[in-house]
Amino acid sequence: MSDVKNSSMNIVIRIQIDKTQITFSDIAKEIGEAGGDIVGIDVISSSKTHTIRDITINVNDQKHSHLITERLKSIEGINVMSVSDRTFLLHLGGKIEIQSKNPIKNRDDLSRVYTPGVAQVCKAISEEPNKAYSLTIKRNTVAVVSDGTAVLGLGDIGPLAAMPVMEGKAMLFKQMGEVDAFPICLDTKDTEEIIQIVKSIAPAFGGINLEDIASPRCFEIEKRLKEELDIPVFHDDQHGTAVVILAGLINALKLTGKKLSEIKVVLTGIGAAGTACAKILIGAGVKNLIGVDRNGALHRGEKYSNPNWTEFANLTNPDNLSGSLSDVIEGADVFIGVSAPGILTVDHLKKMANDPIVFAMANPNPEIDPELAEPHVRVIATGRSDYPNQINNVLCFPGIFRGALDCRARVINEEMKIAAAEAIASVVSENELNETYIIPSVFNQKVVEKVREAVIKAAYQTEVARKDPLRVESQLS
């Protein structure tokens, strides 16, 4: 399989040029020969003998950036003063901040927001704890909780290194769903300790978003917190991926004329996301789903050391097939990969049923290069933004939490997730639907509101909402 390159990026290199030794055209030629594309030049200062310039260069990745920088450093007459890229500049000082809703201008303001006036508000909440939802930030605040053990494709990099991801998640919550979210990165990998910490901080929050916690601990942490807290707990790596995959599959099947109840699905990678995908697909009507991991298809009768695999095997594979991916993919209508790059081949695709649908979700490199797969499939989707049909959790979690908070749901249940998936799918109209557009853009402003409405409706139907339905209905109308 050919390598799939990462999306390009811009770097800014500040250089001091000795005019007596080299010209800028010589420098531009060196950058071009190294594969860099100059997209901006800014003169910072200039004298008769020297000039300082910022050169903005489009590069392929960090390795390419380093290559160009080292090449410039080796040239006589150039002093490389600094190298930065726009991503790092965006993170300087963090990406989020807290702002007051009301300014404190005088002593009277101070007495009302703090002492002594705040005491009467504290007393009111003490007497009626539910008033915390109307008199504090609890009604609109979500904790984004991680232990840093499964961050992106980087693995166990720790809580400090996980912070930029959690900050980014908080930004998306705010911009997409007007939800106030805050990153909570925990310096522990102990399951019980994480559960107790989250329970202890829960009074300040209306919901808990678990993020980048390694499998299988994430299953136990989410399960226990859902049982022991009275606010929504949602592990986005599991359920967000599952919701958006179901949304995309609903629309892909419209193109092929097949039904959820009739298709054969092969899913690779039985971790957190794979397990959640299987459960939501079965809940939505899929009857024939086979999970495949390193040792082949999961089936009943095999003794697995991982209890989650045993549960998965009992839930799936109705014909109890065994064997490798190559064995079980025969006649499959859908392939879903949440596993590793390169495990799906063109030969596998040729074994699938007519009009095969492939969701190759491994990041940054999918299970198969989309360009290799395209001639052999009806629809292909990935987790990448530089290919059509990006399966992105951003389509899911802002609207789900917006709806759950607005109806004050106790949990986010399977019915609410399926409703969210159907809502996301509905944003793509019949006129828009085609092989390269089965899922709306993450910037489509209709998505959050559609998901919010669907989640609220499902919450009331399943009796997990606690807010007066008439008040919520007036907000929806």
C-alpha positions as CSV (number, residue, x, y, z in Angstrom):
1,M,0.0,0.0,0.0
2,S,1.3,3.5,-0.8
3,D,1.9,5.8,2.1
4,V,-0.8,8.4,2.8
5,K,0.9,11.7,3.5
6,N,-0.3,14.0,6.3
7,S,-2.0,17.3,5.4
8,S,0.4,20.1,4.6
9,M,1.3,22.8,7.1
10,N,2.9,26.3,7.2
11,I,6.0,27.2,9.1
12,V,7.6,30.6,9.6
13,I,11.4,30.8,9.5
14,R,13.0,34.0,10.7
15,I,16.4,34.4,9.1
16,Q,19.1,37.1,9.2
17,I,20.7,37.5,5.7
18,D,24.2,38.8,5.1
19,K,23.6,40.8,1.8
20,T,27.3,40.7,1.0
21,Q,27.3,36.9,0.8
22,I,23.9,35.8,-0.5
23,T,20.8,37.1,-2.2
24,F,17.2,36.3,-1.4
25,S,16.7,34.7,-4.8
26,D,19.4,32.2,-3.9
27,I,17.6,31.4,-0.7
28,A,14.3,31.0,-2.4
29,K,15.9,28.6,-4.9
30,E,17.3,26.5,-2.0
31,I,13.9,26.3,-0.4
32,G,12.3,25.3,-3.7
33,E,14.8,22.6,-4.4
34,A,14.1,21.2,-0.9
35,G,10.4,20.9,-1.8
36,G,9.2,24.0,0.1
37,D,6.6,26.4,-1.2
38,I,7.1,30.0,-0.2
39,V,3.7,31.6,0.5
40,G,4.7,34.8,2.3
41,I,7.7,37.0,2.9
42,D,7.9,39.8,5.5
43,V,10.8,42.2,6.0
44,I,11.3,42.7,9.8
45,S,14.3,45.0,9.6
46,S,17.0,46.0,7.1
47,S,20.4,47.7,6.9
48,K,23.1,48.2,4.3
49,T,24.7,44.8,5.1
50,H,21.9,42.7,6.7
51,T,18.2,42.1,6.5
52,I,15.9,40.1,8.8
53,R,12.9,38.4,7.1
54,D,10.1,36.0,8.1
55,I,9.5,33.5,5.4
56,T,6.3,31.5,5.5
57,I,6.7,28.1,3.8
58,N,4.2,25.4,3.0
59,V,5.7,22.0,4.0
60,N,4.5,18.4,4.0
61,D,5.1,17.6,7.7
62,Q,7.4,18.1,10.7
63,K,10.1,16.0,9.0
64,H,10.0,18.1,5.9
65,S,10.2,21.3,8.1
66,H,13.3,20.0,9.8
67,L,14.9,19.2,6.4
68,I,14.4,22.7,5.1
69,T,15.5,24.3,8.3
70,E,18.8,22.3,8.4
71,R,19.4,23.1,4.7
72,L,19.1,26.8,5.4
73,K,21.4,26.6,8.5
74,S,24.1,25.0,6.3
75,I,24.2,28.0,3.9
76,E,26.9,30.6,4.4
77,G,25.5,34.1,5.0
78,I,22.3,32.9,6.7
79,N,21.5,32.9,10.4
80,V,18.4,31.0,11.2
81,M,17.0,32.9,14.2
82,S,13.8,31.0,14.9
83,V,11.4,28.5,13.4
84,S,7.7,28.3,14.3
85,D,4.6,27.0,12.8
86,R,1.0,28.3,13.0
87,T,-0.2,25.4,15.0
88,F,2.4,26.0,17.8
89,L,1.7,29.8,17.7
90,L,-2.1,29.0,18.1
91,H,-1.3,27.1,21.3
92,L,0.8,29.8,23.0
93,G,-0.6,30.4,26.5
94,G,-3.3,27.8,25.8
95,K,-6.4,28.0,23.6
96,I,-9.2,28.8,26.1
97,E,-9.9,31.3,28.8
98,I,-12.6,32.1,31.4
99,Q,-14.6,35.3,31.1
100,S,-17.1,36.9,33.5
101,K,-20.7,37.2,32.2
102,N,-21.1,40.5,34.2
103,P,-18.4,43.0,35.0
104,I,-17.7,44.1,38.6
105,K,-17.7,47.9,38.5
106,N,-18.4,49.0,42.0
107,R,-18.8,47.9,45.6
108,D,-22.5,47.1,45.1
109,D,-21.6,44.7,42.2
110,L,-19.0,43.1,44.4
111,S,-21.4,42.6,47.3
112,R,-23.9,40.8,45.0
113,V,-21.6,38.5,43.2
114,Y,-19.5,37.7,46.3
115,T,-19.9,38.5,49.9
116,P,-22.3,39.2,51.6
117,G,-25.0,38.9,48.9
118,V,-23.9,35.5,47.5
119,A,-24.7,33.9,50.9
120,Q,-28.4,33.9,50.2
121,V,-27.9,32.1,46.9
122,C,-25.7,29.5,48.7
123,K,-28.5,29.0,51.3
124,A,-31.1,28.6,48.6
125,I,-29.1,25.9,46.9
126,S,-28.4,24.2,50.2
127,E,-32.2,24.0,50.8
128,E,-33.0,22.9,47.3
129,P,-30.0,21.3,45.5
130,N,-31.7,21.4,42.1
131,K,-31.4,25.2,42.1
132,A,-27.8,24.7,41.3
133,Y,-28.9,24.2,37.7
134,S,-30.5,27.6,37.6
135,L,-28.2,29.6,39.8
136,T,-24.7,28.2,38.9
137,I,-22.7,27.2,35.8
138,K,-23.7,23.6,36.3
139,R,-26.6,23.8,33.8
140,N,-24.2,24.4,30.9
141,T,-20.8,23.0,31.9
142,V,-19.1,19.8,30.8
143,A,-15.9,18.3,32.2
144,V,-13.6,16.9,29.5
145,V,-11.7,14.2,31.5
146,S,-8.6,12.3,30.4
147,D,-5.7,10.4,31.9
148,G,-3.6,10.8,28.8
149,T,-3.3,7.1,28.1
150,A,-4.7,7.0,24.5
151,V,-4.2,10.4,23.0
152,L,-4.9,10.5,19.2
153,G,-2.5,8.0,17.6
154,L,0.3,8.9,20.1
155,G,-0.7,6.5,22.8
156,D,0.2,6.9,26.5
157,I,1.8,10.4,26.6
158,G,0.5,11.5,30.0
159,P,-1.9,14.1,31.3
160,L,0.3,17.2,30.6
161,A,0.7,16.2,26.9
162,A,-3.0,15.5,26.7
163,M,-4.0,19.0,27.6
164,P,-3.8,20.6,24.1
165,V,-6.3,18.0,22.8
166,M,-8.7,18.5,25.8
167,E,-8.4,22.3,25.3
168,G,-9.3,21.8,21.7
169,K,-12.3,19.7,22.6
170,A,-13.5,22.5,25.0
171,M,-13.2,25.0,22.1
172,L,-15.4,22.8,19.9
173,F,-18.0,22.4,22.6
174,K,-18.2,26.2,22.9
175,Q,-18.1,27.1,19.2
176,M,-20.4,24.4,17.9
177,G,-22.8,23.9,20.8
178,E,-22.5,26.9,23.1
179,V,-21.5,24.4,25.9
180,D,-18.9,25.6,28.5
181,A,-16.4,22.8,28.8
182,F,-13.2,22.6,30.8
183,P,-10.2,20.2,30.4
184,I,-9.5,18.0,33.4
185,C,-6.3,15.9,32.9
186,L,-5.7,13.4,35.7
187,D,-2.2,12.3,36.9
188,T,-3.3,8.7,37.6
189,K,-4.1,5.5,35.6
190,D,-5.8,3.8,38.5
191,T,-9.4,3.0,37.5
192,E,-10.9,3.4,41.0
193,E,-9.0,6.6,41.6
194,I,-10.3,8.1,38.3
195,I,-13.8,7.1,39.2
196,Q,-13.6,8.7,42.6
197,I,-12.1,11.9,41.3
198,V,-14.7,12.4,38.7
199,K,-17.5,11.6,41.2
200,S,-15.9,14.2,43.6
201,I,-15.8,17.0,41.0
202,A,-19.2,16.2,39.5
203,P,-21.2,18.7,41.5
204,A,-19.7,21.5,39.4
205,F,-20.7,20.0,36.1
206,G,-23.8,19.1,34.1
207,G,-22.1,16.4,32.2
208,I,-18.9,14.4,31.9
209,N,-17.1,13.8,28.6
210,L,-14.5,11.0,28.9
211,E,-11.7,11.3,26.4
212,D,-8.5,9.4,25.4
213,I,-8.6,6.8,28.2
214,A,-7.1,3.5,27.1
215,S,-9.1,0.3,26.6
216,P,-10.2,-1.7,28.5
217,R,-10.2,0.6,31.5
218,C,-12.4,3.1,29.7
219,F,-15.2,0.5,29.7
220,E,-15.2,0.1,33.5
221,I,-14.8,3.8,34.2
222,E,-17.7,4.8,32.0
223,K,-19.9,2.0,33.2
224,R,-19.3,2.8,36.9
225,L,-19.7,6.6,36.4
226,K,-23.0,6.1,34.5
227,E,-24.3,3.9,37.4
228,E,-23.0,6.2,40.2
229,L,-23.7,9.7,38.9
230,D,-27.0,11.4,38.0
231,I,-25.5,13.4,35.1
232,P,-24.7,12.3,31.5
233,V,-21.4,10.5,31.1
234,F,-20.2,10.0,27.5
235,H,-16.9,8.4,26.3
236,D,-16.6,10.2,23.0
237,D,-13.9,7.9,21.6
238,Q,-16.4,5.1,21.8
239,H,-19.8,6.5,21.2
240,G,-19.0,9.6,19.2
241,T,-17.2,7.5,16.5
242,A,-20.1,5.0,16.6
243,V,-22.8,7.7,16.1
244,V,-21.1,9.3,13.2
245,I,-20.3,6.0,11.5
246,L,-24.0,5.0,11.8
247,A,-25.0,8.4,10.3
248,G,-22.7,7.9,7.3
249,L,-23.8,4.3,6.9
250,I,-27.5,5.2,6.8
251,N,-26.8,7.5,3.9
252,A,-24.4,5.2,2.1
253,L,-27.0,2.4,2.2
254,K,-29.5,4.8,0.5
255,L,-27.2,4.9,-2.5
256,T,-26.9,1.1,-2.7
257,G,-30.6,0.4,-2.0
258,K,-29.7,-2.0,0.9
259,K,-31.2,-2.2,4.4
260,L,-29.5,-2.3,7.7
261,S,-31.3,-5.5,8.6
262,E,-30.0,-7.3,5.4
263,I,-26.3,-6.3,5.2
264,K,-23.2,-8.2,6.3
265,V,-20.8,-6.0,8.2
266,V,-17.2,-6.8,9.0
267,L,-15.5,-4.7,11.6
268,T,-11.8,-4.6,12.5
269,G,-10.4,-3.4,15.8
270,I,-12.4,-4.6,18.8
271,G,-11.3,-1.8,21.2
272,A,-13.4,1.0,22.7
273,A,-14.6,2.4,19.4
274,G,-15.1,-1.0,17.7
275,T,-17.3,-2.3,20.6
276,A,-19.4,0.9,20.6
277,C,-19.8,0.7,16.8
278,A,-21.0,-2.8,17.0
279,K,-23.6,-2.1,19.7
280,I,-25.1,1.0,18.0
281,L,-25.2,-0.8,14.6
282,I,-27.0,-3.8,16.2
283,G,-29.3,-1.4,18.1
284,A,-30.1,0.3,14.8
285,G,-31.1,-3.0,13.1
286,V,-27.9,-4.7,11.8
287,K,-28.2,-8.5,12.3
288,N,-25.0,-9.9,10.8
289,L,-21.9,-8.2,12.1
290,I,-18.5,-9.9,12.5
291,G,-15.7,-8.5,14.6
292,V,-12.1,-9.2,13.6
293,D,-9.0,-8.5,15.7
294,R,-5.4,-9.6,15.5
295,N,-6.2,-13.3,15.9
296,G,-9.1,-13.4,13.5
297,A,-12.9,-13.3,13.8
298,L,-14.3,-13.3,17.3
299,H,-16.7,-16.2,17.8
300,R,-18.5,-18.1,20.5
301,G,-16.7,-21.1,21.9
302,E,-13.3,-19.4,22.0
303,K,-12.0,-18.5,25.5
304,Y,-10.7,-14.9,25.5
305,S,-8.6,-13.3,28.3
306,N,-10.4,-10.0,27.5
307,P,-13.9,-10.2,29.0
308,N,-15.0,-7.5,26.6
309,W,-14.2,-9.8,23.7
310,T,-16.3,-12.5,25.2
311,E,-19.2,-10.2,25.5
312,F,-18.6,-9.0,21.9
313,A,-18.5,-12.5,20.6
314,N,-21.8,-13.4,22.3
315,L,-23.4,-10.3,20.8
316,T,-22.2,-10.7,17.2
317,N,-21.3,-13.2,14.4
318,P,-24.7,-15.1,14.2
319,D,-23.2,-17.8,11.9
320,N,-20.2,-18.2,14.4
321,L,-17.6,-17.9,11.6
322,S,-14.0,-18.2,12.4
323,G,-10.8,-17.4,10.4
324,S,-8.9,-14.4,9.2
325,L,-10.2,-11.1,7.7
326,S,-9.7,-12.6,4.3
327,D,-12.0,-15.5,5.2
328,V,-14.9,-13.6,6.7
329,I,-15.0,-10.6,4.3
330,E,-16.3,-12.8,1.6
331,G,-19.7,-11.4,0.5
332,A,-19.6,-8.5,3.1
333,D,-21.6,-5.4,2.1
334,V,-19.7,-3.1,4.6
335,F,-16.2,-2.9,6.0
336,I,-15.6,-0.7,9.0
337,G,-12.1,-0.3,10.2
338,V,-11.1,1.2,13.6
339,S,-7.8,-0.6,13.7
340,A,-4.5,-0.1,11.9
341,P,-3.2,1.1,8.5
342,G,-2.7,-1.4,5.7
343,I,-4.8,-4.3,6.9
344,L,-7.3,-4.0,4.0
345,T,-6.2,-4.9,0.5
346,V,-7.7,-4.6,-3.0
347,D,-8.0,-8.4,-2.9
348,H,-10.3,-8.1,0.1
349,L,-12.4,-5.6,-1.7
350,K,-12.8,-7.9,-4.6
351,K,-14.3,-10.6,-2.3
352,M,-17.0,-8.2,-1.0
353,A,-20.6,-8.0,-2.3
354,N,-21.7,-5.7,-5.0
355,D,-21.5,-2.0,-4.2
356,P,-19.2,-2.4,-1.2
357,I,-19.1,0.3,1.4
358,V,-15.7,0.9,3.2
359,F,-15.2,3.1,6.3
360,A,-11.4,3.1,6.8
361,M,-11.1,5.0,10.1
362,A,-7.5,4.5,11.2
363,N,-5.7,7.8,11.6
364,P,-3.6,9.3,10.2
365,N,-3.2,6.4,7.7
366,P,-6.4,4.5,6.9
367,E,-6.8,0.7,6.7
368,I,-6.4,1.1,2.9
369,D,-5.3,4.1,0.8
370,P,-8.6,5.6,-0.4
371,E,-7.1,6.2,-3.9
372,L,-6.4,2.4,-4.2
373,A,-9.8,1.5,-2.9
374,E,-11.9,4.0,-4.9
375,P,-12.1,2.0,-8.2
376,H,-13.4,-1.1,-6.3
377,V,-16.0,0.4,-3.9
378,R,-19.2,2.3,-4.2
379,V,-18.5,4.5,-1.1
380,I,-15.4,5.1,0.9
381,A,-15.2,7.2,4.1
382,T,-12.2,8.0,6.4
383,G,-11.4,10.0,9.5
384,R,-9.3,12.4,7.5
385,S,-10.3,15.9,6.4
386,D,-8.3,15.8,3.1
387,Y,-10.6,13.1,1.6
388,P,-14.4,13.1,1.0
389,N,-16.8,11.7,3.6
390,Q,-14.9,12.5,6.8
391,I,-16.3,10.7,9.8
392,N,-15.6,13.2,12.5
393,N,-16.9,13.2,16.1
394,V,-17.3,17.0,16.0
395,L,-20.6,16.2,14.2
396,C,-21.8,14.4,17.3
397,F,-20.8,15.5,20.7
398,P,-21.7,19.2,20.7
399,G,-25.3,18.5,19.7
400,I,-25.6,15.5,22.0
401,F,-24.5,17.3,25.1
402,R,-26.5,20.4,24.1
403,G,-29.6,18.3,24.0
404,A,-28.8,16.3,27.1
405,L,-28.1,19.5,29.1
406,D,-31.2,21.3,27.9
407,C,-33.6,18.6,28.9
408,R,-31.4,17.8,32.0
409,A,-31.0,14.1,31.1
410,R,-29.7,11.7,33.7
411,V,-27.8,9.6,31.0
412,I,-27.1,9.5,27.3
413,N,-28.6,6.2,26.3
414,E,-28.5,4.1,23.2
415,E,-31.8,5.5,21.9
416,M,-30.4,9.1,22.2
417,K,-27.3,8.0,20.2
418,I,-29.3,6.4,17.4
419,A,-31.5,9.5,17.3
420,A,-28.4,11.6,17.0
421,A,-27.1,9.5,14.1
422,E,-30.4,9.7,12.2
423,A,-30.4,13.5,12.7
424,I,-26.9,13.9,11.4
425,A,-27.8,11.7,8.3
426,S,-30.9,13.8,7.7
427,V,-28.9,17.0,7.2
428,V,-27.8,15.6,3.8
429,S,-30.7,16.1,1.5
430,E,-31.7,13.7,-1.3
431,N,-30.5,16.2,-3.9
432,E,-27.1,16.5,-2.2
433,L,-26.5,12.8,-1.4
434,N,-23.9,11.1,-3.6
435,E,-20.9,8.8,-3.2
436,T,-18.6,11.6,-2.1
437,Y,-21.1,13.3,0.2
438,I,-22.8,11.0,2.6
439,I,-22.1,13.0,5.8
440,P,-22.4,16.8,6.4
441,S,-19.5,19.1,6.9
442,V,-18.4,19.7,10.5
443,F,-19.1,23.4,9.8
444,N,-22.7,22.8,8.7
445,Q,-24.7,24.9,11.1
446,K,-27.8,22.7,10.9
447,V,-26.1,19.7,12.5
448,V,-26.0,20.8,16.2
449,E,-29.7,22.0,16.2
450,K,-30.9,18.8,14.5
451,V,-29.0,16.6,16.8
452,R,-30.1,18.6,19.9
453,E,-33.8,18.3,18.9
454,A,-33.5,14.5,18.2
455,V,-31.6,13.9,21.5
456,I,-34.2,15.8,23.6
457,K,-37.1,13.9,21.9
458,A,-35.4,10.5,22.6
459,A,-34.6,11.5,26.2
460,Y,-38.3,12.2,26.9
461,Q,-39.4,9.1,25.1
462,T,-37.1,6.9,27.2
463,E,-38.0,8.8,30.4
464,V,-34.4,10.0,31.3
465,A,-35.1,13.7,30.9
466,R,-35.8,15.7,34.1
467,K,-36.7,19.2,32.9
468,D,-40.3,20.3,32.4
469,P,-41.0,19.1,28.8
470,L,-43.3,22.2,28.1
471,R,-40.3,24.5,28.8
472,V,-38.1,22.5,26.4
473,E,-40.8,22.3,23.7
474,S,-41.1,26.1,23.8
475,Q,-37.4,26.4,23.2
476,L,-37.7,23.9,20.2
477,S,-40.6,25.8,18.6
